[in-house]
Amino acid sequence: MKPTKAPHTNPKAVFFDLYGTLAEFYPPRHVIQARAANHLGMKLTPEGVDRGYRFADQYMTWQNANAPVRNMRPGEQAAFFARFEQLVLQGAGHEVDLTTAAEVWKKVRAQKYSLRLFDDVNPALDRIRNAGITVGLISNVNSSGKILAQNIGLTGHVDFAVTSGDTGAEKPHPPIFHNALRKAAAKPRQAIHVGDQIESDLNGAIAVGIAPVLMDRYGSYPNYTEHPRVTCMAEIERLLHALSNA
């Protein structure tokens, strides 16, 4: 963790993205994808699926920045997720047409899976809050923050949750970050945002003056140095401790 640009000292608030930062799919996404693609004879590796999701998540970020997926008509959403799946498979080493990708996506959606917090999340969030730092969740989901926190198991471990469903705007757009700042009673220079997406999380935070930190749990950005890069909650805790004692 050797950033070229250090975040603000003495942070008052830290905000976290959800998927890829605090939570993952369970069963893991590579298992879900491998099951879906197996009926077509495609073999997927965890590394390949991780690589594919990097491309697909970037596409998701671009789409939400321009025309949010939650606002699409059903046919538009189907076309979007066919392309999303096509990118996952492409990253995993399989070139398929959109019709085939849509078929695989249907197999993905037919499975039972959910989001589950990483094991290191709640203990770390509790310690951060006990240190006097306000903790918030910022997520591009179409449910309320209160319901999201309850469903994922974050109630009592975060001070609040802000969603695109609450705000009517997705990351990287400023309103969702401004909403979090108001709830935290913090100015941008007093806050840090931790997320796994360069465009929606880091650039979105930078646009409103919040210091960004990249959470890279899957090792997608091993050479990233423009801002702090961490791979687990322990590294976030060490960073916050250093900033609070700078």
QUIKAMO-V637174 format. One record per pair of residues at least 24 apart in sequence whose ideal C-beta (glycine too) atoms are under 10 Angstrom apart, sorted by the first residue. I is the first residue (numbers start at 0). J is the second residue. D is the distance in Angstrom with one decimal. If there is no record, write none. Layout:
I;J;D
I;J;D
This chain:
0;212;9.1
0;213;9.7
0;224;9.5
0;227;5.6
0;228;6.0
0;229;5.9
0;230;8.7
0;234;6.0
0;235;9.7
0;237;8.0
0;238;6.9
0;241;9.8
1;224;6.2
1;227;8.4
1;228;8.5
2;210;9.7
2;211;9.8
2;212;8.5
2;213;9.3
2;223;9.3
2;224;6.6
2;225;7.4
2;226;5.4
2;227;4.2
2;228;7.4
2;238;9.1
3;224;5.5
3;225;5.9
3;226;7.7
3;227;9.5
4;205;9.5
4;210;8.3
4;211;9.0
4;224;9.3
4;225;6.5
4;226;5.6
4;227;8.3
5;210;8.1
5;226;8.8
5;227;7.6
5;238;9.5
5;241;9.3
5;242;7.9
5;245;8.5
6;188;9.7
6;190;9.2
6;191;5.2
6;192;9.4
6;193;10.0
6;204;9.8
6;209;8.9
6;210;3.3
6;211;7.5
6;212;6.6
6;226;7.5
6;227;6.4
6;238;7.6
6;239;9.3
6;241;9.9
6;242;6.4
7;186;9.5
7;187;8.6
7;188;5.2
7;189;6.6
7;190;7.5
7;191;6.9
7;208;9.2
7;209;8.5
7;210;4.9
7;242;7.2
7;245;9.5
8;188;9.5
8;189;9.8
8;210;9.7
8;241;9.0
8;242;5.1
8;243;7.7
8;244;8.9
8;245;4.2
9;132;9.7
9;188;9.7
9;189;7.6
9;239;10.0
9;242;6.7
9;243;5.9
9;244;8.9
9;245;7.2
10;127;9.7
10;132;6.1
10;133;9.1
10;185;8.5
10;188;9.3
10;189;6.3
10;190;6.5
10;191;5.1
10;209;9.9
10;210;7.8
10;238;9.4
10;239;6.4
10;242;5.7
10;243;6.9
11;131;8.5
11;132;6.8
11;133;6.4
11;183;7.0
11;184;8.1
11;185;4.7
11;186;8.0
11;188;9.3
11;189;3.9
11;190;6.7
11;191;9.4
11;243;10.0
12;132;6.5
12;133;4.2
12;134;7.5
12;135;6.4
12;158;8.4
12;159;10.0
12;179;7.8
12;180;7.6
12;182;8.8
12;183;3.9
12;184;8.2
12;185;4.2
12;186;9.4
12;187;9.9
12;189;6.3
12;190;4.5
12;191;7.4
12;192;9.3
12;209;9.0
13;124;9.3
13;127;6.5
13;128;9.6
13;132;5.7
13;133;7.5
13;134;5.9
13;135;7.5
13;183;9.0
13;185;9.7
13;190;7.0
13;191;4.7
13;192;7.6
13;193;6.6
13;209;9.8
13;210;9.6
13;212;8.5
13;235;7.6
13;238;9.5
13;239;6.6
13;242;9.8
14;133;9.0
14;134;7.8
14;135;4.5
14;136;7.1
14;137;5.0
14;157;9.4
14;159;9.6
14;160;9.8
14;161;8.1
14;175;9.8
14;176;7.8
14;179;5.2
14;180;8.7
14;182;9.6
14;183;7.7
14;185;9.4
14;190;6.5
14;191;7.1
14;192;4.5
14;193;7.0
14;194;8.3
14;200;9.3
14;204;7.9
14;209;7.4
14;212;9.9
15;120;8.6
15;124;8.0
15;127;9.7
15;134;7.2
15;135;7.3
15;136;5.6
15;137;7.2
15;138;8.8
15;153;9.3
15;157;7.8
15;160;9.5
15;191;9.5
15;192;7.7
15;193;5.0
15;194;7.2
15;200;9.4
15;212;9.5
15;214;8.0
15;232;9.3
15;235;8.6
16;136;8.0
16;137;6.3
16;138;6.6
16;139;8.5
16;170;7.7
16;192;7.7
16;193;6.7
16;194;3.4
16;195;6.1
16;196;7.1
16;199;7.9
16;200;5.2
16;201;10.0
16;203;9.8
16;204;9.9
16;214;7.2
17;114;7.4
17;116;9.2
17;136;6.1
17;137;8.1
17;138;4.1
17;139;8.4
17;140;7.3
17;147;7.5
17;148;9.7
17;151;7.1
17;153;8.6
17;160;8.5
17;162;9.0
17;194;8.9
17;195;9.6
18;56;8.6
18;59;9.9
18;114;6.7
18;138;7.4
18;139;8.6
18;140;8.6
18;151;9.9
18;194;9.5
18;195;7.7
18;196;9.3
19;52;8.4
19;53;9.9
19;56;7.3
19;117;9.8
19;194;7.8
19;195;3.7
19;196;7.4
19;200;9.2
19;214;7.0
19;215;9.1
19;216;6.6
19;217;7.3
19;219;9.1
20;117;8.6
20;120;8.9
20;136;9.4
20;137;9.8
20;138;9.3
20;192;9.9
20;193;6.0
20;194;5.5
20;195;5.1
20;196;8.9
20;200;7.9
20;212;9.7
20;213;9.5
20;214;4.4
20;215;9.7
20;216;7.5
20;229;9.8
20;232;9.4
20;235;9.6
21;114;9.1
21;116;5.9
21;117;6.5
21;119;9.4
21;120;5.0
21;121;9.0
21;123;9.5
21;124;8.2
21;136;7.3
21;138;9.0
21;151;7.9
21;152;9.9
21;153;7.5
21;156;9.6
21;157;9.1
21;193;8.7
21;194;9.7
21;195;9.7
21;214;8.5
21;216;9.7
21;232;8.4
22;113;9.3
22;114;4.5
22;115;6.1
22;116;5.1
22;117;6.7
22;120;7.5
22;136;9.9
22;138;9.3
22;151;6.0
22;152;8.9
22;153;8.9
23;114;7.1
23;115;6.3
23;116;8.2
23;117;6.3
23;216;7.8
23;217;9.1
24;52;9.9
24;107;10.0
24;110;9.9
24;112;5.4
24;113;7.4
24;114;6.4
24;115;7.5
25;111;9.9
25;112;6.3
25;113;5.9
25;114;7.3
25;115;3.9
25;116;9.5
26;110;8.0
26;111;8.8
26;112;5.9
26;113;9.3
26;115;9.3
27;112;9.0
27;115;9.4
28;52;6.4
28;87;8.7
28;107;9.1
28;112;8.4
28;217;9.5
29;91;8.8
29;217;10.0
30;110;9.1
30;112;8.7
31;106;9.1
31;107;5.8
31;108;9.6
31;110;5.6
31;111;9.6
31;112;5.5
32;84;8.6
32;87;6.3
32;88;8.1
32;91;7.3
32;103;7.9
32;104;9.9
32;106;9.2
32;107;6.6
32;110;9.8
33;91;9.1
34;106;7.2
34;107;8.2
34;109;9.5
34;110;6.3
34;112;9.9
35;84;8.4
35;87;9.7
35;88;9.6
35;102;8.8
35;103;5.0
35;104;7.6
35;105;8.2
35;106;3.6
35;107;4.4
35;108;8.6
35;109;8.0
35;110;7.1
36;84;9.3
36;87;9.1
36;88;6.9
36;91;8.0
36;93;7.3
36;95;9.1
36;99;9.6
36;100;10.0
36;102;9.7
36;103;5.5
36;106;7.6
36;107;8.8
37;103;9.8
37;106;8.7
38;102;8.8
38;103;8.6
38;106;6.7
39;88;9.6
39;93;8.8
39;95;8.1
39;99;6.9
39;102;7.4
39;103;6.9
39;106;8.8
40;93;9.8
41;88;7.1
41;91;7.9
41;92;8.7
41;93;5.1
41;95;8.0
41;99;9.3
41;103;7.9
42;91;9.0
42;92;8.9
42;93;8.8
43;87;8.8
43;88;7.9
43;90;9.8
43;91;4.8
43;92;8.1
43;93;7.7
44;91;7.0
44;92;8.2
45;91;9.6
45;217;9.3
46;90;9.7
46;91;8.5
46;92;9.8
46;217;9.3
46;218;9.2
47;87;9.0
47;88;8.8
47;89;9.7
47;90;6.4
47;91;3.4
47;92;5.4
47;93;8.4
48;87;6.7
48;88;9.0
48;90;7.5
48;91;5.4
48;217;9.5
49;87;9.8
49;90;8.1
49;91;8.8
49;216;9.6
49;217;4.7
49;218;7.6
49;219;6.9
50;87;9.0
50;89;9.2
50;90;4.1
50;91;6.7
50;92;8.6
50;217;9.0
50;218;10.0
50;219;7.8
51;83;9.7
51;84;8.9
51;85;9.3
51;86;6.2
51;87;3.7
51;88;6.3
51;89;6.4
51;90;2.8
51;91;4.5
51;92;8.5
51;93;8.9
52;83;9.5
52;86;8.4
52;87;5.9
52;90;7.1
52;91;9.1
52;217;7.6
52;219;8.3
53;86;9.0
53;87;9.5
53;90;6.6
53;195;9.5
53;196;9.6
53;217;7.7
53;218;9.9
53;219;4.6
53;220;8.5
54;83;9.3
54;85;9.5
54;86;4.4
54;87;7.5
54;89;6.8
54;90;4.9
54;91;9.9
54;219;9.9
55;80;9.5
55;82;8.5
55;83;4.9
55;84;7.5
55;85;8.4
55;86;4.2
55;87;4.8
55;88;9.2
55;89;8.8
55;90;7.3
56;83;8.8
56;86;8.9
56;87;9.3
56;195;7.8
56;196;6.2
56;197;9.9
56;198;9.6
56;199;8.8
56;219;8.9
57;86;8.3
57;196;7.4
57;197;7.8
57;198;7.0
57;199;9.3
57;219;9.9
58;82;6.8
58;83;6.1
58;85;9.4
58;86;5.7
58;87;9.7
59;83;6.6
59;86;9.4
59;139;8.4
59;169;9.8
59;196;8.4
59;198;9.9
59;199;8.4
60;139;8.7
60;169;8.8
60;170;7.9
60;171;7.4
60;196;5.3
60;197;8.1
60;198;4.6
60;199;4.4
60;200;8.6
60;202;9.3
60;203;9.1
61;198;7.1
61;199;9.1
62;169;9.3
63;139;5.9
63;163;7.8
63;168;9.5
63;169;4.2
63;170;7.4
63;171;8.2
63;172;8.6
63;196;9.9
63;198;9.3
63;199;6.8
64;169;7.2
64;170;8.3
64;171;5.7
64;172;7.1
64;198;6.8
64;199;7.1
64;202;9.4
64;203;8.6
67;139;8.0
67;141;8.8
67;163;7.0
67;167;9.3
67;168;8.3
67;169;5.2
67;172;9.3
68;139;8.6
68;141;8.8
68;163;9.8
68;169;8.6
69;139;8.3
69;140;8.4
69;141;4.4
69;163;6.8
69;164;7.6
69;167;9.9
69;169;7.9
70;141;9.3
70;163;10.0
70;167;9.8
70;169;9.7
77;101;6.8
77;104;8.4
77;105;9.4
79;104;10.0
80;104;5.1
80;105;9.3
80;107;8.8
80;108;8.3
81;105;9.5
83;107;9.9
84;108;9.8
113;150;8.7
113;151;8.9
114;140;9.6
114;147;9.5
114;150;8.2
114;151;5.9
114;152;9.5
115;151;8.1
115;152;8.3
116;151;6.4
116;152;5.7
116;153;7.3
116;156;8.9
117;214;10.0
117;216;7.3
117;231;8.0
117;232;7.4
118;231;9.8
118;232;9.3
119;216;9.9
119;231;5.7
119;232;4.3
119;233;6.6
119;234;9.9
119;235;9.4
119;236;9.5
120;151;9.5
120;152;8.8
120;153;8.0
120;156;7.7
120;157;9.9
120;231;9.7
120;232;6.1
121;152;7.2
121;153;7.4
121;155;8.7
121;156;4.7
121;157;9.3
121;232;9.3
122;156;8.9
122;232;7.9
122;233;9.8
122;236;9.7
123;156;9.2
123;231;8.6
123;232;3.6
123;233;7.0
123;234;9.8
123;235;6.8
123;236;5.7
123;239;9.8
124;153;7.6
124;155;9.5
124;156;4.5
124;157;6.2
124;158;9.6
124;232;7.8
124;235;9.6
124;236;9.8
125;155;8.6
125;156;6.0
125;157;9.9
126;232;9.1
126;233;10.0
126;236;6.3
126;239;9.5
126;240;9.7
127;156;9.5
127;157;9.7
127;232;8.7
127;235;7.7
127;236;6.6
127;239;6.4
127;240;9.6
128;155;9.7
128;156;7.6
128;157;8.0
128;158;7.0
130;236;8.7
130;239;7.3
130;240;7.8
130;243;7.1
131;243;8.5
132;158;9.4
132;183;9.5
132;185;9.9
132;189;9.9
132;190;9.8
132;191;9.0
132;239;6.5
132;242;9.8
132;243;7.8
133;157;9.1
133;158;5.1
133;159;8.2
133;179;9.6
133;182;8.3
133;183;4.6
133;184;7.8
133;185;6.8
133;189;9.4
133;190;8.6
134;158;5.4
134;159;8.4
134;160;9.9
134;183;8.7
135;159;5.2
135;160;6.9
135;161;6.5
135;178;9.4
135;179;4.9
135;180;8.9
135;182;6.3
135;183;5.7
135;185;9.2
135;190;8.6
135;192;9.0
136;160;3.9
136;161;6.9
136;162;8.2
136;179;8.5
137;161;5.2
137;162;7.8
137;163;9.1
137;166;9.2
137;169;9.9
137;170;6.5
137;175;6.0
137;176;6.9
137;178;8.3
137;179;5.3
137;192;6.9
137;193;9.6
137;194;7.8
137;199;9.7
137;200;8.3
137;203;8.9
137;204;9.0
137;209;10.0
138;162;5.2
138;163;7.4
138;164;9.0
138;165;9.7
138;169;9.4
138;170;8.3
138;175;8.9
138;194;9.6
139;163;4.8
139;164;9.1
139;166;9.8
139;168;9.3
139;169;4.5
139;170;5.6
139;171;9.6
139;172;10.0
139;175;7.9
139;196;9.4
139;199;7.0
139;200;9.8
140;164;6.3
140;165;9.6
140;169;9.4
141;165;9.7
141;169;9.6
144;178;9.2
144;179;9.6
144;182;9.0
158;182;7.5
158;183;7.2
159;183;7.5
169;199;7.3
169;203;8.9
170;194;7.6
170;196;7.7
170;198;8.5
170;199;4.0
170;200;6.3
170;201;9.8
170;202;9.2
170;203;4.5
170;204;8.4
170;206;10.0
171;196;8.5
171;197;9.6
171;198;5.8
171;199;4.7
171;200;7.6
171;201;8.6
171;202;5.5
171;203;2.9
171;204;8.1
171;205;9.0
171;206;6.6
171;207;9.4
172;199;9.1
172;203;7.1
172;206;8.6
172;207;9.6
173;203;7.6
173;204;9.8
173;206;6.2
173;207;5.0
173;208;9.8
174;207;9.4
175;199;9.7
175;203;7.9
175;207;9.6
176;200;10.0
176;203;6.3
176;204;6.3
176;205;10.0
176;206;7.9
176;207;4.7
176;208;9.0
176;209;6.1
177;207;6.5
177;209;9.9
179;204;9.8
179;207;9.6
179;209;8.6
180;207;7.6
180;208;9.2
180;209;7.6
185;209;9.1
191;227;8.9
191;235;8.8
191;238;8.3
191;239;7.6
191;242;7.9
193;227;9.0
193;229;7.5
193;232;9.2
193;235;6.2
193;238;9.2
193;239;9.9
195;219;7.8
195;220;8.9
197;223;8.2
197;225;9.1
197;226;9.5
201;225;8.3
201;226;6.3
210;242;9.0
212;238;6.9
212;239;9.5
